[in-house]
Amino acid sequence: MYHIGIVEHIISPTHKGVESADDSVQAVIRMWDKNLLILPVHKKLRKKLKKGNYVLNDYTPMSPTSRYRNLYVVKILPDKDGKKIWENFQDELSRRKTAISKISPELPQVRYIR
């Protein structure tokens, strides 16, 4: 399973002022469902990733029986494709919120935590 997101910020050991114990790169990702995550970036993408990129993030389970996910940035999408996929997911999120509010209009919009 993969989730689309947009890069908000990149955290690299080569950036001025960053002290790091390793050479790993992380990115602050705004996910399609409004979550904000800091995910590691695959080593092949570290020098190519930029703020505003649409990215696919690996959410596959670590093993068939594991409930834990891989959670890292694995693909940078072309802007045109990324924007289209992002908009499709935003439409789905809006549809879900509308459906929930029709079922239970008196309940506040609550997010669940896994």
N, C-alpha and C positions, 0 to 999 in steps of 0.2 A: 504494500500500500504506500502511496506517495501523496504528499500534500503540497499545494502550491503556496508560495509566500513571496513577499517583496523584501529586499534587503534594505534595512533602515540604517545600519551602521556596521562597520567592519572593525574587528579588534585584532590587530596584528602585532607581533613582537617587533616588527620593523618600524612601527609608528612612533613618532617622537613622544617621549615621556612614558612609554609602556615598558615596564620591567617584566620579563618573562623567564620562567624556568625551562621553557621548551620553545620549539619553533612552530607550534600549532597556531591556526587562525580560527577565530570564531566570528559569527555574524549574528547581529540582532535581526530577527526575521519577524515581520508582521504577517501572521498566517491568515488565510482566507476567512477563518471563523472568528477573527478579531483577537486571537491569542497573540501574545508577544513572547518569543522564545529566543534564547541564545543557543545557537547550534554550532557544532564544529563544522568546518568546511573541508571537503575532501582535498587531499594534498595536490591533486592535479588541477584544481580550480583556484587555489589560493591567490595566484598572481593575476587572474582574469576577473575575479569578482569585483563588482562596483556597486555603490549605493544606487538603489532604484532598480537593480536587476530583478527580473522575475526568476524564481528558482524553484526546483523540485526538491523536496526533502524526503529522505527515505524514512518511512514509518513502519517498515516491515518488522515482524517479530524477530528477536535475536535467534530463536530456534522455534521449531513447531510447537513446543509446549511452553515456551516462555511468554509471560505477560509483559515483558520489557521490550521496548522498541529500539531500533538502531539510532534513529534521530540524528541525521547529519545531512548537510547540503551536498547533493550529488549531480545536479544539472543546472546550468544557466540556460534559460530559454531565450529565443529571439524575442524582441519586444512585441512584435505583432502577435505571435502565438501566445506569449505569456499574458498579454493584455486580454486576449479573447478568452483564454482559460480562466483568468482571474474574474472577468465579468460573468462568466457562466457560474462560477462558484458563488459570487456575490448575489446573483439572481436566486440561486438555490437557498442561500442563507436568508434572504428576504422572504422567500416563499415559506420557509419553515417558521420564521417569526410570525408571519401573518396567520398561518394555520394554527399556531399555538394560541395566539391572541383571540382567535375566533372560538376555540374550544374553551378557554378559560380566561375571559376578558378581565375578571376581577383579580387574577393573580399577576403579581409584578413579573417582569422579565427577569428570570433568575438563570444564572449559568451554573452548570454542574461542574464539580471538580472530580477528576478520576482518581 
